[in-house]
Amino acid sequence: MRKSLTQIGNSRGIILDRSILSLLKLNEDTVFEITTDGTKLVLEPVRESDVAPKMPGTVTSVNVPAQTPTNVFDATLRRTAGR
């Protein structure tokens, strides 16, 4: 696939097709690591598994329940099950 730079305000950008975004599970909140070897530009999405582990004892959240499919979609699942 070949792309050209597109003017975005005073900058230039590359517009990614929806099919690429879906395939790689990317959205407007995705953070990228951008590297180059002098001839190539490499965009890599930063995933939680790529982030360095925090020091032991570091607080990452306070009184926030884990987001699981069950509690995120609880109302929808219950309605679907007919409860």
Backbone as a printed PyTorch tensor [residue, N CA C, xyz], in Angstrom:
tensor([[[  0.8490,  -1.1640,   0.0000],
         [  0.0000,   0.0000,   0.0000],
         [  0.8970,   1.2300,   0.0000]],

        [[  0.5430,   2.1980,  -0.7980],
         [  1.2840,   3.4520,  -0.8470],
         [  0.3720,   4.5760,  -0.3960]],

        [[  0.9440,   5.4970,   0.3660],
         [  0.2080,   6.6490,   0.8830],
         [  1.0290,   7.8950,   0.6610]],

        [[  0.3590,   9.0260,   0.5510],
         [  1.0150,  10.3220,   0.4590],
         [  0.7270,  11.1120,   1.7180]],

        [[  1.5940,  12.0670,   2.0030],
         [  1.3490,  12.9470,   3.1430],
         [  0.1720,  13.8610,   2.8170]],

        [[ -0.6470,  14.1100,   3.8210],
         [ -1.8070,  14.9780,   3.7050],
         [ -1.6020,  16.1570,   4.6350]],

        [[ -1.9600,  17.3660,   4.1650],
         [ -1.8220,  18.5350,   5.0240],
         [ -2.9000,  18.5090,   6.0910]],

        [[ -2.4680,  18.6550,   7.3580],
         [ -3.3590,  18.7120,   8.5120],
         [ -2.9470,  19.9470,   9.3010]],

        [[ -3.6600,  21.0610,   9.0990],
         [ -3.2570,  22.3190,   9.7240],
         [ -1.9190,  22.7440,   9.1520]],

        [[ -0.9480,  23.0450,  10.0310],
         [  0.3930,  23.4210,   9.5860],
         [  1.3220,  22.2210,   9.5110]],

        [[  0.7790,  21.0210,   9.7180],
         [  1.5840,  19.8020,   9.7310],
         [  1.2160,  18.9060,   8.5570]],

        [[  1.8600,  17.7710,   8.4870],
         [  1.5480,  16.7620,   7.4790],
         [  1.2990,  15.4450,   8.2030]],

        [[  0.4110,  14.6350,   7.6590],
         [  0.1020,  13.3560,   8.2760],
         [ -0.2260,  12.3190,   7.2310]],

        [[ -0.3200,  11.0830,   7.6820],
         [ -0.7180,   9.9780,   6.8220],
         [ -2.0570,   9.4730,   7.3410]],

        [[ -3.0450,   9.4140,   6.4670],
         [ -4.3670,   8.9280,   6.8380],
         [ -4.3610,   7.4110,   6.6890]],

        [[ -4.7070,   6.7130,   7.7720],
         [ -4.7490,   5.2500,   7.7560],
         [ -6.1650,   4.7780,   7.4330]],

        [[ -6.2710,   3.8040,   6.5400],
         [ -7.5700,   3.2600,   6.1620],
         [ -8.2280,   2.5540,   7.3420]],

        [[ -9.5430,   2.5690,   7.3640],
         [-10.3120,   1.9220,   8.4300],
         [ -9.9560,   0.4370,   8.5450]],

        [[ -9.7160,  -0.2270,   7.4140],
         [ -9.3850,  -1.6530,   7.4560],
         [ -8.0790,  -1.9010,   8.2140]],

        [[ -7.1000,  -1.0150,   8.0510],
         [ -5.8240,  -1.1430,   8.7770],
         [ -6.0540,  -0.8930,  10.2660]],

        [[ -6.8330,   0.1440,  10.5820],
         [ -7.1250,   0.4540,  11.9820],
         [ -7.8090,  -0.7190,  12.6690]],

        [[ -8.7820,  -1.3220,  11.9930],
         [ -9.4940,  -2.4690,  12.5650],
         [ -8.5790,  -3.6700,  12.7330]],

        [[ -7.7990,  -3.9620,  11.7170],
         [ -6.9020,  -5.1150,  11.7520],
         [ -5.9380,  -5.0420,  12.9290]],

        [[ -5.3970,  -3.8400,  13.1820],
         [ -4.4110,  -3.6610,  14.2460],
         [ -5.0260,  -3.1900,  15.5600]],

        [[ -6.3640,  -3.0740,  15.5760],
         [ -7.0960,  -2.6320,  16.7730],
         [ -6.5710,  -1.2750,  17.2610]],

        [[ -6.5420,  -0.3080,  16.3540],
         [ -6.0700,   1.0340,  16.6520],
         [ -7.2480,   1.9970,  16.7040]],

        [[ -7.1410,   3.0320,  17.5020],
         [ -8.1620,   4.0780,  17.5430],
         [ -7.4900,   5.4030,  17.8750]],

        [[ -8.2950,   6.4550,  18.0750],
         [ -7.7280,   7.7860,  18.3190],
         [ -6.9700,   7.8760,  19.6330]],

        [[ -7.1390,   6.8960,  20.5320],
         [ -6.4300,   6.8970,  21.8080],
         [ -5.1100,   6.1230,  21.7670]],

        [[ -4.8260,   5.4570,  20.6480],
         [ -3.6150,   4.6540,  20.5340],
         [ -2.3830,   5.5510,  20.5400]],

        [[ -1.4040,   5.1870,  21.3520],
         [ -0.1180,   5.8990,  21.4220],
         [  0.8820,   5.0950,  20.5950]],

        [[  1.7050,   5.7990,  19.8250],
         [  2.6670,   5.1390,  18.9620],
         [  4.0930,   5.4610,  19.3760]],

        [[  4.9560,   4.4770,  19.2250],
         [  6.4040,   4.6680,  19.3260],
         [  6.8670,   4.8940,  17.8940]],

        [[  7.5190,   6.0210,  17.6250],
         [  7.9630,   6.3470,  16.2770],
         [  9.4860,   6.2780,  16.2400]],

        [[ 10.0160,   5.4590,  15.3350],
         [ 11.4650,   5.3070,  15.2040],
         [ 11.8460,   5.4150,  13.7260]],

        [[ 13.1330,   5.6280,  13.4900],
         [ 13.6540,   5.6620,  12.1270],
         [ 15.0860,   5.1490,  12.1260]],

        [[ 15.4790,   4.5750,  11.0000],
         [ 16.8800,   4.1880,  10.8340],
         [ 17.5710,   5.1550,   9.8810]],

        [[ 16.9140,   6.2530,   9.5640],
         [ 17.4500,   7.2450,   8.6380],
         [ 16.8370,   7.1510,   7.2550]],

        [[ 16.2620,   5.9950,   6.9350],
         [ 15.6090,   5.8240,   5.6270],
         [ 14.1610,   5.3720,   5.7630]],

        [[ 13.8310,   4.7210,   6.8780],
         [ 12.4760,   4.1990,   7.0980],
         [ 11.8650,   4.8540,   8.3250]],

        [[ 10.5570,   5.0230,   8.2740],
         [  9.7890,   5.5030,   9.4170],
         [  8.9760,   4.3190,   9.9210]],

        [[  9.0830,   4.0160,  11.2140],
         [  8.3700,   2.8810,  11.7870],
         [  7.4300,   3.3880,  12.8780]],

        [[  6.1430,   3.0760,  12.7450],
         [  5.1280,   3.3980,  13.7530],
         [  4.7210,   2.1010,  14.4280]],

        [[  4.9130,   2.0220,  15.7390],
         [  4.5070,   0.8310,  16.4820],
         [  3.5620,   1.2440,  17.5930]],

        [[  2.3570,   0.6430,  17.6340],
         [  1.4600,   0.9710,  18.7390],
         [  2.0530,   0.4910,  20.0530]],

        [[  1.9660,   1.3270,  21.0750],
         [  2.4330,   0.9570,  22.4030],
         [  1.2970,   0.2190,  23.0920]],

        [[  1.5190,  -1.0040,  23.4480],
         [  0.5140,  -1.8310,  24.1310],
         [  0.8560,  -1.8850,  25.6100]],

        [[ -0.1310,  -2.1610,  26.4490],
         [  0.1180,  -2.2420,  27.8930],
         [  1.2070,  -3.2570,  28.2090]],

        [[  1.2630,  -4.3410,  27.4430],
         [  2.2700,  -5.3680,  27.6910],
         [  3.6710,  -4.8790,  27.3350]],

        [[  3.7690,  -3.8010,  26.5270],
         [  5.0660,  -3.2450,  26.1370],
         [  5.6110,  -2.2620,  27.1650]],

        [[  4.7430,  -1.7830,  28.0490],
         [  5.1520,  -0.7790,  29.0250],
         [  5.9670,  -1.4580,  30.1120]],

        [[  7.0670,  -0.8330,  30.4960],
         [  7.9350,  -1.3980,  31.5330],
         [  7.1560,  -1.5640,  32.8320]],

        [[  7.3880,  -2.6550,  33.5480],
         [  6.6820,  -2.8580,  34.8120],
         [  7.0340,  -1.7670,  35.8140]],

        [[  6.0720,  -1.4180,  36.6260],
         [  6.2810,  -0.3860,  37.6410],
         [  7.0500,  -0.9810,  38.8160]],

        [[  7.6240,  -0.1070,  39.5930],
         [  8.3570,  -0.5470,  40.7690],
         [  7.3950,  -1.2240,  41.7380]],

        [[  7.8380,  -2.2390,  42.4810],
         [  6.9720,  -2.9020,  43.4460],
         [  6.4180,  -1.8870,  44.4470]],

        [[  5.1460,  -2.0460,  44.7590],
         [  4.5190,  -1.1720,  45.7340],
         [  3.9570,   0.1020,  45.1380]],

        [[  4.1120,   0.2960,  43.8210],
         [  3.5820,   1.4950,  43.1760],
         [  2.0690,   1.3830,  43.0720]],

        [[  1.3660,   2.4300,  43.4680],
         [ -0.0910,   2.4430,  43.3850],
         [ -0.4800,   2.7840,  41.9570]],

        [[ -1.2730,   1.9130,  41.3300],
         [ -1.7110,   2.1720,  39.9630],
         [ -3.1640,   2.6180,  39.9140]],

        [[ -3.9630,   2.2760,  40.9140],
         [ -5.3420,   2.7400,  40.9610],
         [ -5.8290,   2.6540,  42.3960]],

        [[ -6.8200,   3.4680,  42.7020],
         [ -7.3710,   3.4950,  44.0460],
         [ -8.8790,   3.3440,  43.9490]],

        [[ -9.4070,   2.3160,  44.5900],
         [-10.8510,   2.0760,  44.6300],
         [-11.4970,   2.0510,  43.2530]],

        [[-10.8180,   1.5190,  42.2720],
         [-11.3710,   1.3890,  40.9340],
         [-11.4840,  -0.0970,  40.6270]],

        [[-12.7010,  -0.6070,  40.4480],
         [-12.8400,  -2.0300,  40.1560],
         [-12.2500,  -2.3680,  38.7940]],

        [[-11.7420,  -3.5660,  38.6620],
         [-11.1920,  -4.0120,  37.3880],
         [-12.2940,  -4.0180,  36.3370]],

        [[-11.9560,  -3.6030,  35.1330],
         [-12.9210,  -3.5750,  34.0450],
         [-12.8780,  -4.9210,  33.3260]],

        [[-13.8720,  -5.7340,  33.5750],
         [-13.9860,  -7.0220,  32.9080],
         [-15.2040,  -6.9690,  32.0080]],

        [[-15.2830,  -7.8330,  31.0120],
         [-16.4700,  -7.8220,  30.1590],
         [-17.7600,  -7.9870,  30.9600]],

        [[-17.6950,  -8.7230,  32.0640],
         [-18.8940,  -8.9420,  32.8620],
         [-19.3940,  -7.6590,  33.4970]],

        [[-18.5150,  -6.8590,  34.1420],
         [-19.0230,  -5.6540,  34.7930],
         [-19.1730,  -4.4800,  33.8280]],

        [[-18.4420,  -4.4530,  32.7250],
         [-18.5950,  -3.3790,  31.7590],
         [-19.9190,  -3.5070,  31.0220]],

        [[-20.2950,  -4.7310,  30.6700],
         [-21.5100,  -4.9620,  29.8960],
         [-22.5970,  -5.6440,  30.7180]],

        [[-22.5430,  -5.4990,  32.0340],
         [-23.4570,  -6.1940,  32.9280],
         [-24.9250,  -5.9490,  32.5650]],

        [[-25.3200,  -4.7050,  32.4000],
         [-26.7210,  -4.3930,  32.1140],
         [-27.1620,  -5.0190,  30.7940]],

        [[-26.3150,  -4.9300,  29.7840],
         [-26.6550,  -5.5030,  28.4820],
         [-26.7610,  -7.0170,  28.5660]],

        [[-25.8170,  -7.6540,  29.2680],
         [-25.8600,  -9.1000,  29.4110],
         [-27.1050,  -9.5660,  30.1570]],

        [[-27.4610,  -8.8520,  31.2150],
         [-28.6700,  -9.2080,  31.9710],
         [-29.9320,  -9.0290,  31.1230]],

        [[-30.0010,  -7.9280,  30.3550],
         [-31.1640,  -7.6810,  29.5120],
         [-31.2580,  -8.7690,  28.4420]],

        [[-30.1260,  -9.1310,  27.8650],
         [-30.1050, -10.1670,  26.8380],
         [-30.5290, -11.5160,  27.4150]],

        [[-30.1290, -11.8010,  28.6540],
         [-30.4660, -13.0780,  29.2800],
         [-31.9060, -13.0840,  29.7650]],

        [[-32.5860, -11.9280,  29.7220],
         [-33.9770, -11.8840,  30.1290],
         [-34.2060, -11.7780,  31.6010]],

        [[-33.2320, -11.3010,  32.3490],
         [-33.3920, -11.1780,  33.7950],
         [-33.9880,  -9.8670,  34.1760]]])
